Amino acid sequence: MKHRIRLVGGLLLLLLCSNAAMPGFFNVGGGGAFVPFFAEDTLHQRKIEMTQERISVLLHPGFAVVKGEYWMRNRSADTVSMQVGYPINGTMNNALVYAVNFNDLEKLKVLVNGQEARPRRLPAKSGKPVNPLPMFDQPENWYVWPLRFAPDTLSHLTVYFMVNTNQAYLREGYSRDIHNGFCYVLESGRAWAHTIGKGEIRIQLAADLAPEQILGLGPKGKFRFHPEKKCLYWRFESLEPGPADNVLLRYGQRQEGFDYAAQLAKASQYYQTLDQLSQAAVPSAGFVPFAANDFEIHDWKSATWFYGFMFLAIFGLPLLLILLGVLMLVHFFRKKRKNSSPSA
């Protein structure tokens, strides 16, 4: 019976720890494009084409500021009204690190044709059927707002937000490395008419962030770097984005004592800086290839501690009981031998 209890306990411990050891890049700061949220809205999504997408990012140690611009055309002869959603957090697949979990975005600001919209965060129960895909099964993780697309008309949507990149860590097995992390889910643009007509992603490095601090950048081979501007660029055309096209960035070191709230308080001035960045002309020359492919674990100390703990948890108690049993037997036989010896 005791053997069975120890066996079941060990298996439960392994099962619990196996979930904790799922590989991936966690607590990354990130976001993605807006998508039709409710089930009734998905009936119209193929009528709307994303003709252009432009993403501008200010990358700082500890945080990132993002501006997304989307030009959408209603290809039908009918006016289309729908609710669209923007994820507050979520998970995406990625071939470089298996899976990416990104945490909450903050200070969301939305403009529709230059007019500010009022996104609302949904309650846990939305009250009507949502998009049937798995990523929509937690409505409370979404902001939604209404959109109206006039027939054969181009609409311009702008989204601003900030994310904390300072809590990210890369995990493989029971080891992990702690760095800053950023992601952008480009594949969400496929939710419309499949293909994005043309697009551009700019990642501007802050003054206190050197290009050598960029450890890993995906997709591999897509970005070019302009040393004078300290900016990474990627342009594409007629792209049907998939998981391999999602942007993933590993950089710098965790900032101890980092005050994210102080940065959030300056959101308005960061958004003004992003407006200037997004409208600046892309240089015609001066680019160099840029490669940063390090998404590997280098600190295996945590694994050593974990396996030591697992050994003690599974085998330590039985070994201790065996040792105590041996000592008790030795003590018993010594005492018995002493008692049976003839007295002088």
Summary of the structure (lengths in Angstrom):
residues: 344
radius of gyration: 27.5
end to end distance: 48.0
largest distance: 117.7
contacts: 1032
relative contact order: 0.19
helix: 30%
strand: 40%
